[in-house]
Amino acid sequence: MIIGGRYQIRQEGVAVGEERFKLLGHAIESKTELGAKVSVRQSVRIVLDPTRAPTEAELSLELDGEKMTARYRIDRPGGTLRALAQPPVGASIEKIIVITEDVELWHASPVFALVTAGRLRLRPGERRELPVASVQMPSLLPELIRMRWQRLPDVEVGQGILAADYVVTTLDRSNEIRFQANLLGLPLRMRIATPDAAGEFVLLE
């Protein structure tokens, strides 16, 4: 079964691009296009195991015509995450980081929030701190950080529909993600604020 949708990406209330996604069984794919100050095209593919945990991911990013790609392989029993990034010029770069079973993979996209929210299944009022392999820009190499996930009381998002309300922060509070999600964990609206930028994803279809 294939389920898909489209997010409008906004900055300061102005539409600057979109992200289209598909859920294909045990894989999630998305394609993003931004036409703001810098032209950005991005594609993501996340492969999940039967427990919905990500085991592999691919990320392709094109910034003003320069393309870079990265692949990630997560071996939880073996305690490693292996990343192989290919910059626009030069040799590929490999990075291996030591992980624990509860590690999550993070990048600024609703599809990554969907995967983690679906795995955590937090109840209203519940909070959890967990290790996260965060994809760094523009190298696309992961860095292990800790993030705090908290589910707030459910909120009404229109026509009597209740949504789970999440706030996700780095421990130093330099980055904050706030999103409202349906029962599957799919963000209906997601706001991201970092020291460098702020943006919003709004599910349109």
PyMOL commands that place a pseudoatom at each C-alpha (Angstrom):
pseudoatom trace, name=CA, resn=MET, resi=1, chain=A, elem=C, hetatm=0, pos=[0.000, 0.000, 0.000]
pseudoatom trace, name=CA, resn=ILE, resi=2, chain=A, elem=C, hetatm=0, pos=[1.307, 3.458, -0.911]
pseudoatom trace, name=CA, resn=ILE, resi=3, chain=A, elem=C, hetatm=0, pos=[0.345, 6.507, 1.147]
pseudoatom trace, name=CA, resn=GLY, resi=4, chain=A, elem=C, hetatm=0, pos=[1.594, 9.933, 0.206]
pseudoatom trace, name=CA, resn=GLY, resi=5, chain=A, elem=C, hetatm=0, pos=[1.160, 13.618, 0.796]
pseudoatom trace, name=CA, resn=ARG, resi=6, chain=A, elem=C, hetatm=0, pos=[2.585, 17.089, 0.317]
pseudoatom trace, name=CA, resn=TYR, resi=7, chain=A, elem=C, hetatm=0, pos=[3.912, 19.710, 2.712]
pseudoatom trace, name=CA, resn=GLN, resi=8, chain=A, elem=C, hetatm=0, pos=[4.164, 23.386, 1.935]
pseudoatom trace, name=CA, resn=ILE, resi=9, chain=A, elem=C, hetatm=0, pos=[7.348, 24.874, 3.389]
pseudoatom trace, name=CA, resn=ARG, resi=10, chain=A, elem=C, hetatm=0, pos=[7.065, 28.411, 4.745]
pseudoatom trace, name=CA, resn=GLN, resi=11, chain=A, elem=C, hetatm=0, pos=[9.426, 30.996, 6.151]
pseudoatom trace, name=CA, resn=GLU, resi=12, chain=A, elem=C, hetatm=0, pos=[7.878, 33.888, 8.050]
pseudoatom trace, name=CA, resn=GLY, resi=13, chain=A, elem=C, hetatm=0, pos=[4.511, 32.831, 6.655]
pseudoatom trace, name=CA, resn=VAL, resi=14, chain=A, elem=C, hetatm=0, pos=[5.659, 32.924, 3.027]
pseudoatom trace, name=CA, resn=ALA, resi=15, chain=A, elem=C, hetatm=0, pos=[5.678, 29.746, 0.913]
pseudoatom trace, name=CA, resn=VAL, resi=16, chain=A, elem=C, hetatm=0, pos=[9.221, 28.970, -0.231]
pseudoatom trace, name=CA, resn=GLY, resi=17, chain=A, elem=C, hetatm=0, pos=[8.963, 25.338, -1.353]
pseudoatom trace, name=CA, resn=GLU, resi=18, chain=A, elem=C, hetatm=0, pos=[7.376, 21.946, -0.821]
pseudoatom trace, name=CA, resn=GLU, resi=19, chain=A, elem=C, hetatm=0, pos=[8.140, 18.404, 0.290]
pseudoatom trace, name=CA, resn=ARG, resi=20, chain=A, elem=C, hetatm=0, pos=[6.314, 15.420, -1.208]
pseudoatom trace, name=CA, resn=PHE, resi=21, chain=A, elem=C, hetatm=0, pos=[6.474, 12.043, 0.514]
pseudoatom trace, name=CA, resn=LYS, resi=22, chain=A, elem=C, hetatm=0, pos=[5.399, 8.436, 0.055]
pseudoatom trace, name=CA, resn=LEU, resi=23, chain=A, elem=C, hetatm=0, pos=[5.104, 5.576, 2.539]
pseudoatom trace, name=CA, resn=LEU, resi=24, chain=A, elem=C, hetatm=0, pos=[5.801, 2.340, 0.654]
pseudoatom trace, name=CA, resn=GLY, resi=25, chain=A, elem=C, hetatm=0, pos=[5.489, -0.580, 3.057]
pseudoatom trace, name=CA, resn=HIS, resi=26, chain=A, elem=C, hetatm=0, pos=[8.767, -0.619, 4.990]
pseudoatom trace, name=CA, resn=ALA, resi=27, chain=A, elem=C, hetatm=0, pos=[10.243, 2.412, 3.253]
pseudoatom trace, name=CA, resn=ILE, resi=28, chain=A, elem=C, hetatm=0, pos=[9.607, 6.159, 3.260]
pseudoatom trace, name=CA, resn=GLU, resi=29, chain=A, elem=C, hetatm=0, pos=[10.645, 8.465, 0.430]
pseudoatom trace, name=CA, resn=SER, resi=30, chain=A, elem=C, hetatm=0, pos=[10.452, 12.218, 0.120]
pseudoatom trace, name=CA, resn=LYS, resi=31, chain=A, elem=C, hetatm=0, pos=[11.520, 14.917, -2.319]
pseudoatom trace, name=CA, resn=THR, resi=32, chain=A, elem=C, hetatm=0, pos=[11.972, 18.544, -1.348]
pseudoatom trace, name=CA, resn=GLU, resi=33, chain=A, elem=C, hetatm=0, pos=[12.378, 21.660, -3.477]
pseudoatom trace, name=CA, resn=LEU, resi=34, chain=A, elem=C, hetatm=0, pos=[13.160, 25.101, -2.100]
pseudoatom trace, name=CA, resn=GLY, resi=35, chain=A, elem=C, hetatm=0, pos=[13.462, 28.277, -4.106]
pseudoatom trace, name=CA, resn=ALA, resi=36, chain=A, elem=C, hetatm=0, pos=[14.434, 30.756, -1.410]
pseudoatom trace, name=CA, resn=LYS, resi=37, chain=A, elem=C, hetatm=0, pos=[17.776, 32.593, -1.258]
pseudoatom trace, name=CA, resn=VAL, resi=38, chain=A, elem=C, hetatm=0, pos=[19.554, 29.358, -2.195]
pseudoatom trace, name=CA, resn=SER, resi=39, chain=A, elem=C, hetatm=0, pos=[18.103, 26.797, -4.621]
pseudoatom trace, name=CA, resn=VAL, resi=40, chain=A, elem=C, hetatm=0, pos=[17.766, 23.481, -2.769]
pseudoatom trace, name=CA, resn=ARG, resi=41, chain=A, elem=C, hetatm=0, pos=[16.681, 20.037, -3.932]
pseudoatom trace, name=CA, resn=GLN, resi=42, chain=A, elem=C, hetatm=0, pos=[16.680, 17.099, -1.564]
pseudoatom trace, name=CA, resn=SER, resi=43, chain=A, elem=C, hetatm=0, pos=[15.614, 13.468, -1.725]
pseudoatom trace, name=CA, resn=VAL, resi=44, chain=A, elem=C, hetatm=0, pos=[15.370, 11.068, 1.201]
pseudoatom trace, name=CA, resn=ARG, resi=45, chain=A, elem=C, hetatm=0, pos=[14.790, 7.334, 1.466]
pseudoatom trace, name=CA, resn=ILE, resi=46, chain=A, elem=C, hetatm=0, pos=[14.447, 5.590, 4.834]
pseudoatom trace, name=CA, resn=VAL, resi=47, chain=A, elem=C, hetatm=0, pos=[14.242, 1.794, 5.106]
pseudoatom trace, name=CA, resn=LEU, resi=48, chain=A, elem=C, hetatm=0, pos=[12.538, 0.367, 8.209]
pseudoatom trace, name=CA, resn=ASP, resi=49, chain=A, elem=C, hetatm=0, pos=[12.679, -3.062, 9.810]
pseudoatom trace, name=CA, resn=PRO, resi=50, chain=A, elem=C, hetatm=0, pos=[9.490, -4.906, 10.951]
pseudoatom trace, name=CA, resn=THR, resi=51, chain=A, elem=C, hetatm=0, pos=[9.539, -2.950, 14.237]
pseudoatom trace, name=CA, resn=ARG, resi=52, chain=A, elem=C, hetatm=0, pos=[9.546, 0.330, 12.230]
pseudoatom trace, name=CA, resn=ALA, resi=53, chain=A, elem=C, hetatm=0, pos=[13.114, 1.123, 13.270]
pseudoatom trace, name=CA, resn=PRO, resi=54, chain=A, elem=C, hetatm=0, pos=[15.277, 2.689, 10.537]
pseudoatom trace, name=CA, resn=THR, resi=55, chain=A, elem=C, hetatm=0, pos=[18.040, 0.387, 9.332]
pseudoatom trace, name=CA, resn=GLU, resi=56, chain=A, elem=C, hetatm=0, pos=[19.242, 2.281, 6.244]
pseudoatom trace, name=CA, resn=ALA, resi=57, chain=A, elem=C, hetatm=0, pos=[18.824, 5.766, 4.846]
pseudoatom trace, name=CA, resn=GLU, resi=58, chain=A, elem=C, hetatm=0, pos=[19.925, 7.670, 1.763]
pseudoatom trace, name=CA, resn=LEU, resi=59, chain=A, elem=C, hetatm=0, pos=[20.080, 11.430, 1.437]
pseudoatom trace, name=CA, resn=SER, resi=60, chain=A, elem=C, hetatm=0, pos=[20.777, 13.434, -1.701]
pseudoatom trace, name=CA, resn=LEU, resi=61, chain=A, elem=C, hetatm=0, pos=[21.180, 17.202, -1.503]
pseudoatom trace, name=CA, resn=GLU, resi=62, chain=A, elem=C, hetatm=0, pos=[21.697, 19.715, -4.293]
pseudoatom trace, name=CA, resn=LEU, resi=63, chain=A, elem=C, hetatm=0, pos=[22.645, 23.280, -3.299]
pseudoatom trace, name=CA, resn=ASP, resi=64, chain=A, elem=C, hetatm=0, pos=[22.850, 25.791, -6.148]
pseudoatom trace, name=CA, resn=GLY, resi=65, chain=A, elem=C, hetatm=0, pos=[23.750, 23.029, -8.594]
pseudoatom trace, name=CA, resn=GLU, resi=66, chain=A, elem=C, hetatm=0, pos=[26.318, 21.282, -6.373]
pseudoatom trace, name=CA, resn=LYS, resi=67, chain=A, elem=C, hetatm=0, pos=[25.201, 17.774, -5.458]
pseudoatom trace, name=CA, resn=MET, resi=68, chain=A, elem=C, hetatm=0, pos=[26.228, 15.704, -2.454]
pseudoatom trace, name=CA, resn=THR, resi=69, chain=A, elem=C, hetatm=0, pos=[24.936, 12.336, -1.277]
pseudoatom trace, name=CA, resn=ALA, resi=70, chain=A, elem=C, hetatm=0, pos=[25.175, 10.183, 1.829]
pseudoatom trace, name=CA, resn=ARG, resi=71, chain=A, elem=C, hetatm=0, pos=[24.188, 6.693, 2.908]
pseudoatom trace, name=CA, resn=TYR, resi=72, chain=A, elem=C, hetatm=0, pos=[23.644, 5.527, 6.465]
pseudoatom trace, name=CA, resn=ARG, resi=73, chain=A, elem=C, hetatm=0, pos=[23.552, 1.968, 7.755]
pseudoatom trace, name=CA, resn=ILE, resi=74, chain=A, elem=C, hetatm=0, pos=[22.347, 1.425, 11.313]
pseudoatom trace, name=CA, resn=ASP, resi=75, chain=A, elem=C, hetatm=0, pos=[23.444, -1.782, 13.059]
pseudoatom trace, name=CA, resn=ARG, resi=76, chain=A, elem=C, hetatm=0, pos=[21.816, -1.675, 16.485]
pseudoatom trace, name=CA, resn=PRO, resi=77, chain=A, elem=C, hetatm=0, pos=[22.906, -5.181, 17.623]
pseudoatom trace, name=CA, resn=GLY, resi=78, chain=A, elem=C, hetatm=0, pos=[26.455, -4.357, 16.516]
pseudoatom trace, name=CA, resn=GLY, resi=79, chain=A, elem=C, hetatm=0, pos=[26.324, -0.909, 18.131]
pseudoatom trace, name=CA, resn=THR, resi=80, chain=A, elem=C, hetatm=0, pos=[27.446, 1.088, 15.090]
pseudoatom trace, name=CA, resn=LEU, resi=81, chain=A, elem=C, hetatm=0, pos=[26.147, 3.582, 12.588]
pseudoatom trace, name=CA, resn=ARG, resi=82, chain=A, elem=C, hetatm=0, pos=[28.180, 3.778, 9.390]
pseudoatom trace, name=CA, resn=ALA, resi=83, chain=A, elem=C, hetatm=0, pos=[27.889, 6.830, 7.136]
pseudoatom trace, name=CA, resn=LEU, resi=84, chain=A, elem=C, hetatm=0, pos=[29.422, 7.304, 3.705]
pseudoatom trace, name=CA, resn=ALA, resi=85, chain=A, elem=C, hetatm=0, pos=[29.178, 10.830, 2.285]
pseudoatom trace, name=CA, resn=GLN, resi=86, chain=A, elem=C, hetatm=0, pos=[30.153, 11.951, -1.198]
pseudoatom trace, name=CA, resn=PRO, resi=87, chain=A, elem=C, hetatm=0, pos=[30.897, 15.701, -1.414]
pseudoatom trace, name=CA, resn=PRO, resi=88, chain=A, elem=C, hetatm=0, pos=[30.576, 17.630, -4.714]
pseudoatom trace, name=CA, resn=VAL, resi=89, chain=A, elem=C, hetatm=0, pos=[34.317, 17.180, -5.357]
pseudoatom trace, name=CA, resn=GLY, resi=90, chain=A, elem=C, hetatm=0, pos=[36.942, 14.863, -3.954]
pseudoatom trace, name=CA, resn=ALA, resi=91, chain=A, elem=C, hetatm=0, pos=[36.861, 11.453, -2.361]
pseudoatom trace, name=CA, resn=SER, resi=92, chain=A, elem=C, hetatm=0, pos=[33.996, 10.073, -0.319]
pseudoatom trace, name=CA, resn=ILE, resi=93, chain=A, elem=C, hetatm=0, pos=[34.175, 10.390, 3.474]
pseudoatom trace, name=CA, resn=GLU, resi=94, chain=A, elem=C, hetatm=0, pos=[33.329, 7.567, 5.864]
pseudoatom trace, name=CA, resn=LYS, resi=95, chain=A, elem=C, hetatm=0, pos=[32.342, 8.036, 9.492]
pseudoatom trace, name=CA, resn=ILE, resi=96, chain=A, elem=C, hetatm=0, pos=[31.477, 5.349, 12.017]
pseudoatom trace, name=CA, resn=ILE, resi=97, chain=A, elem=C, hetatm=0, pos=[29.904, 6.224, 15.340]
pseudoatom trace, name=CA, resn=VAL, resi=98, chain=A, elem=C, hetatm=0, pos=[29.128, 3.999, 18.308]
pseudoatom trace, name=CA, resn=ILE, resi=99, chain=A, elem=C, hetatm=0, pos=[25.411, 3.818, 19.091]
pseudoatom trace, name=CA, resn=THR, resi=100, chain=A, elem=C, hetatm=0, pos=[23.003, 2.201, 21.536]
pseudoatom trace, name=CA, resn=GLU, resi=101, chain=A, elem=C, hetatm=0, pos=[19.764, 0.363, 20.777]
pseudoatom trace, name=CA, resn=ASP, resi=102, chain=A, elem=C, hetatm=0, pos=[17.618, 3.441, 21.420]
pseudoatom trace, name=CA, resn=VAL, resi=103, chain=A, elem=C, hetatm=0, pos=[19.381, 5.758, 18.950]
pseudoatom trace, name=CA, resn=GLU, resi=104, chain=A, elem=C, hetatm=0, pos=[17.267, 7.649, 16.408]
pseudoatom trace, name=CA, resn=LEU, resi=105, chain=A, elem=C, hetatm=0, pos=[18.245, 9.229, 13.088]
pseudoatom trace, name=CA, resn=TRP, resi=106, chain=A, elem=C, hetatm=0, pos=[17.370, 12.913, 12.701]
pseudoatom trace, name=CA, resn=HIS, resi=107, chain=A, elem=C, hetatm=0, pos=[17.240, 15.427, 9.865]
pseudoatom trace, name=CA, resn=ALA, resi=108, chain=A, elem=C, hetatm=0, pos=[15.074, 18.513, 9.374]
pseudoatom trace, name=CA, resn=SER, resi=109, chain=A, elem=C, hetatm=0, pos=[12.119, 16.843, 7.655]
pseudoatom trace, name=CA, resn=PRO, resi=110, chain=A, elem=C, hetatm=0, pos=[8.657, 15.696, 8.816]
pseudoatom trace, name=CA, resn=VAL, resi=111, chain=A, elem=C, hetatm=0, pos=[9.389, 12.136, 7.654]
pseudoatom trace, name=CA, resn=PHE, resi=112, chain=A, elem=C, hetatm=0, pos=[12.115, 11.779, 10.301]
pseudoatom trace, name=CA, resn=ALA, resi=113, chain=A, elem=C, hetatm=0, pos=[9.712, 13.109, 12.945]
pseudoatom trace, name=CA, resn=LEU, resi=114, chain=A, elem=C, hetatm=0, pos=[7.149, 10.540, 11.757]
pseudoatom trace, name=CA, resn=VAL, resi=115, chain=A, elem=C, hetatm=0, pos=[9.596, 7.648, 12.255]
pseudoatom trace, name=CA, resn=THR, resi=116, chain=A, elem=C, hetatm=0, pos=[10.669, 8.694, 15.756]
pseudoatom trace, name=CA, resn=ALA, resi=117, chain=A, elem=C, hetatm=0, pos=[7.183, 9.639, 17.004]
pseudoatom trace, name=CA, resn=GLY, resi=118, chain=A, elem=C, hetatm=0, pos=[5.863, 6.293, 15.782]
pseudoatom trace, name=CA, resn=ARG, resi=119, chain=A, elem=C, hetatm=0, pos=[8.625, 4.426, 17.601]
pseudoatom trace, name=CA, resn=LEU, resi=120, chain=A, elem=C, hetatm=0, pos=[8.451, 6.323, 20.902]
pseudoatom trace, name=CA, resn=ARG, resi=121, chain=A, elem=C, hetatm=0, pos=[4.647, 6.266, 21.244]
pseudoatom trace, name=CA, resn=LEU, resi=122, chain=A, elem=C, hetatm=0, pos=[4.733, 8.812, 24.044]
pseudoatom trace, name=CA, resn=ARG, resi=123, chain=A, elem=C, hetatm=0, pos=[1.600, 9.378, 26.091]
pseudoatom trace, name=CA, resn=PRO, resi=124, chain=A, elem=C, hetatm=0, pos=[0.349, 12.914, 26.837]
pseudoatom trace, name=CA, resn=GLY, resi=125, chain=A, elem=C, hetatm=0, pos=[2.610, 14.392, 29.501]
pseudoatom trace, name=CA, resn=GLU, resi=126, chain=A, elem=C, hetatm=0, pos=[5.400, 11.853, 28.909]
pseudoatom trace, name=CA, resn=ARG, resi=127, chain=A, elem=C, hetatm=0, pos=[8.950, 12.995, 28.229]
pseudoatom trace, name=CA, resn=ARG, resi=128, chain=A, elem=C, hetatm=0, pos=[12.015, 11.095, 27.088]
pseudoatom trace, name=CA, resn=GLU, resi=129, chain=A, elem=C, hetatm=0, pos=[15.640, 12.004, 26.490]
pseudoatom trace, name=CA, resn=LEU, resi=130, chain=A, elem=C, hetatm=0, pos=[17.387, 9.940, 23.823]
pseudoatom trace, name=CA, resn=PRO, resi=131, chain=A, elem=C, hetatm=0, pos=[20.534, 9.773, 21.698]
pseudoatom trace, name=CA, resn=VAL, resi=132, chain=A, elem=C, hetatm=0, pos=[20.121, 11.060, 18.155]
pseudoatom trace, name=CA, resn=ALA, resi=133, chain=A, elem=C, hetatm=0, pos=[22.391, 10.719, 15.123]
pseudoatom trace, name=CA, resn=SER, resi=134, chain=A, elem=C, hetatm=0, pos=[21.802, 14.183, 13.699]
pseudoatom trace, name=CA, resn=VAL, resi=135, chain=A, elem=C, hetatm=0, pos=[22.735, 14.783, 10.047]
pseudoatom trace, name=CA, resn=GLN, resi=136, chain=A, elem=C, hetatm=0, pos=[24.969, 17.841, 9.868]
pseudoatom trace, name=CA, resn=MET, resi=137, chain=A, elem=C, hetatm=0, pos=[24.886, 20.400, 7.073]
pseudoatom trace, name=CA, resn=PRO, resi=138, chain=A, elem=C, hetatm=0, pos=[26.474, 20.632, 4.608]
pseudoatom trace, name=CA, resn=SER, resi=139, chain=A, elem=C, hetatm=0, pos=[28.727, 17.586, 5.182]
pseudoatom trace, name=CA, resn=LEU, resi=140, chain=A, elem=C, hetatm=0, pos=[25.742, 15.188, 5.644]
pseudoatom trace, name=CA, resn=LEU, resi=141, chain=A, elem=C, hetatm=0, pos=[27.820, 13.334, 8.236]
pseudoatom trace, name=CA, resn=PRO, resi=142, chain=A, elem=C, hetatm=0, pos=[26.044, 12.344, 11.471]
pseudoatom trace, name=CA, resn=GLU, resi=143, chain=A, elem=C, hetatm=0, pos=[26.884, 13.713, 14.893]
pseudoatom trace, name=CA, resn=LEU, resi=144, chain=A, elem=C, hetatm=0, pos=[25.665, 12.000, 18.042]
pseudoatom trace, name=CA, resn=ILE, resi=145, chain=A, elem=C, hetatm=0, pos=[23.714, 14.387, 20.265]
pseudoatom trace, name=CA, resn=ARG, resi=146, chain=A, elem=C, hetatm=0, pos=[20.952, 14.073, 22.848]
pseudoatom trace, name=CA, resn=MET, resi=147, chain=A, elem=C, hetatm=0, pos=[17.450, 15.426, 22.329]
pseudoatom trace, name=CA, resn=ARG, resi=148, chain=A, elem=C, hetatm=0, pos=[14.475, 15.698, 24.640]
pseudoatom trace, name=CA, resn=TRP, resi=149, chain=A, elem=C, hetatm=0, pos=[11.104, 14.604, 23.273]
pseudoatom trace, name=CA, resn=GLN, resi=150, chain=A, elem=C, hetatm=0, pos=[7.986, 15.666, 25.144]
pseudoatom trace, name=CA, resn=ARG, resi=151, chain=A, elem=C, hetatm=0, pos=[4.350, 15.075, 24.321]
pseudoatom trace, name=CA, resn=LEU, resi=152, chain=A, elem=C, hetatm=0, pos=[2.098, 17.853, 25.571]
pseudoatom trace, name=CA, resn=PRO, resi=153, chain=A, elem=C, hetatm=0, pos=[-1.684, 17.598, 26.076]
pseudoatom trace, name=CA, resn=ASP, resi=154, chain=A, elem=C, hetatm=0, pos=[-3.506, 16.909, 22.813]
pseudoatom trace, name=CA, resn=VAL, resi=155, chain=A, elem=C, hetatm=0, pos=[-4.731, 19.921, 20.863]
pseudoatom trace, name=CA, resn=GLU, resi=156, chain=A, elem=C, hetatm=0, pos=[-7.633, 20.505, 18.502]
pseudoatom trace, name=CA, resn=VAL, resi=157, chain=A, elem=C, hetatm=0, pos=[-6.513, 21.195, 14.932]
pseudoatom trace, name=CA, resn=GLY, resi=158, chain=A, elem=C, hetatm=0, pos=[-9.866, 21.972, 13.373]
pseudoatom trace, name=CA, resn=GLN, resi=159, chain=A, elem=C, hetatm=0, pos=[-13.333, 20.455, 13.019]
pseudoatom trace, name=CA, resn=GLY, resi=160, chain=A, elem=C, hetatm=0, pos=[-13.004, 18.663, 16.353]
pseudoatom trace, name=CA, resn=ILE, resi=161, chain=A, elem=C, hetatm=0, pos=[-9.929, 16.669, 15.301]
pseudoatom trace, name=CA, resn=LEU, resi=162, chain=A, elem=C, hetatm=0, pos=[-7.467, 16.039, 18.131]
pseudoatom trace, name=CA, resn=ALA, resi=163, chain=A, elem=C, hetatm=0, pos=[-3.742, 15.861, 17.408]
pseudoatom trace, name=CA, resn=ALA, resi=164, chain=A, elem=C, hetatm=0, pos=[-0.747, 14.850, 19.494]
pseudoatom trace, name=CA, resn=ASP, resi=165, chain=A, elem=C, hetatm=0, pos=[1.362, 17.904, 20.337]
pseudoatom trace, name=CA, resn=TYR, resi=166, chain=A, elem=C, hetatm=0, pos=[5.139, 17.412, 20.546]
pseudoatom trace, name=CA, resn=VAL, resi=167, chain=A, elem=C, hetatm=0, pos=[8.048, 19.648, 21.442]
pseudoatom trace, name=CA, resn=VAL, resi=168, chain=A, elem=C, hetatm=0, pos=[11.581, 18.420, 20.714]
pseudoatom trace, name=CA, resn=THR, resi=169, chain=A, elem=C, hetatm=0, pos=[14.679, 20.273, 21.886]
pseudoatom trace, name=CA, resn=THR, resi=170, chain=A, elem=C, hetatm=0, pos=[18.409, 19.806, 22.036]
pseudoatom trace, name=CA, resn=LEU, resi=171, chain=A, elem=C, hetatm=0, pos=[19.617, 19.808, 25.638]
pseudoatom trace, name=CA, resn=ASP, resi=172, chain=A, elem=C, hetatm=0, pos=[21.154, 23.271, 25.247]
pseudoatom trace, name=CA, resn=ARG, resi=173, chain=A, elem=C, hetatm=0, pos=[17.802, 24.474, 23.794]
pseudoatom trace, name=CA, resn=SER, resi=174, chain=A, elem=C, hetatm=0, pos=[19.550, 25.928, 20.729]
pseudoatom trace, name=CA, resn=ASN, resi=175, chain=A, elem=C, hetatm=0, pos=[17.218, 23.949, 18.453]
pseudoatom trace, name=CA, resn=GLU, resi=176, chain=A, elem=C, hetatm=0, pos=[13.485, 23.447, 18.925]
pseudoatom trace, name=CA, resn=ILE, resi=177, chain=A, elem=C, hetatm=0, pos=[10.978, 21.467, 16.855]
pseudoatom trace, name=CA, resn=ARG, resi=178, chain=A, elem=C, hetatm=0, pos=[7.267, 21.767, 17.616]
pseudoatom trace, name=CA, resn=PHE, resi=179, chain=A, elem=C, hetatm=0, pos=[4.740, 19.678, 15.722]
pseudoatom trace, name=CA, resn=GLN, resi=180, chain=A, elem=C, hetatm=0, pos=[1.203, 18.355, 15.871]
pseudoatom trace, name=CA, resn=ALA, resi=181, chain=A, elem=C, hetatm=0, pos=[0.668, 14.818, 14.563]
pseudoatom trace, name=CA, resn=ASN, resi=182, chain=A, elem=C, hetatm=0, pos=[-2.144, 12.396, 13.755]
pseudoatom trace, name=CA, resn=LEU, resi=183, chain=A, elem=C, hetatm=0, pos=[-2.530, 8.947, 15.308]
pseudoatom trace, name=CA, resn=LEU, resi=184, chain=A, elem=C, hetatm=0, pos=[0.208, 7.513, 13.061]
pseudoatom trace, name=CA, resn=GLY, resi=185, chain=A, elem=C, hetatm=0, pos=[2.689, 10.169, 14.191]
pseudoatom trace, name=CA, resn=LEU, resi=186, chain=A, elem=C, hetatm=0, pos=[2.531, 11.996, 10.848]
pseudoatom trace, name=CA, resn=PRO, resi=187, chain=A, elem=C, hetatm=0, pos=[3.137, 15.721, 11.428]
pseudoatom trace, name=CA, resn=LEU, resi=188, chain=A, elem=C, hetatm=0, pos=[0.243, 17.933, 10.308]
pseudoatom trace, name=CA, resn=ARG, resi=189, chain=A, elem=C, hetatm=0, pos=[2.221, 21.083, 11.039]
pseudoatom trace, name=CA, resn=MET, resi=190, chain=A, elem=C, hetatm=0, pos=[5.859, 21.305, 12.099]
pseudoatom trace, name=CA, resn=ARG, resi=191, chain=A, elem=C, hetatm=0, pos=[7.919, 24.343, 13.073]
pseudoatom trace, name=CA, resn=ILE, resi=192, chain=A, elem=C, hetatm=0, pos=[11.720, 24.209, 13.277]
pseudoatom trace, name=CA, resn=ALA, resi=193, chain=A, elem=C, hetatm=0, pos=[13.792, 26.926, 14.939]
pseudoatom trace, name=CA, resn=THR, resi=194, chain=A, elem=C, hetatm=0, pos=[17.613, 26.934, 14.987]
pseudoatom trace, name=CA, resn=PRO, resi=195, chain=A, elem=C, hetatm=0, pos=[20.156, 29.696, 15.656]
pseudoatom trace, name=CA, resn=ASP, resi=196, chain=A, elem=C, hetatm=0, pos=[20.508, 30.134, 11.861]
pseudoatom trace, name=CA, resn=ALA, resi=197, chain=A, elem=C, hetatm=0, pos=[16.987, 29.764, 10.509]
pseudoatom trace, name=CA, resn=ALA, resi=198, chain=A, elem=C, hetatm=0, pos=[13.317, 29.077, 11.178]
pseudoatom trace, name=CA, resn=GLY, resi=199, chain=A, elem=C, hetatm=0, pos=[10.759, 27.356, 8.999]
pseudoatom trace, name=CA, resn=GLU, resi=200, chain=A, elem=C, hetatm=0, pos=[7.427, 25.624, 8.976]
pseudoatom trace, name=CA, resn=PHE, resi=201, chain=A, elem=C, hetatm=0, pos=[6.011, 22.543, 7.223]
pseudoatom trace, name=CA, resn=VAL, resi=202, chain=A, elem=C, hetatm=0, pos=[2.230, 22.476, 6.680]
pseudoatom trace, name=CA, resn=LEU, resi=203, chain=A, elem=C, hetatm=0, pos=[0.524, 19.321, 5.404]
pseudoatom trace, name=CA, resn=LEU, resi=204, chain=A, elem=C, hetatm=0, pos=[-1.744, 20.276, 2.530]
pseudoatom trace, name=CA, resn=GLU, resi=205, chain=A, elem=C, hetatm=0, pos=[-2.754, 16.881, 1.145]
for i in range(1, 205): cmd.bond("trace and resi %d" % i, "trace and resi %d" % (i + 1))
show_as sticks, trace
zoom trace
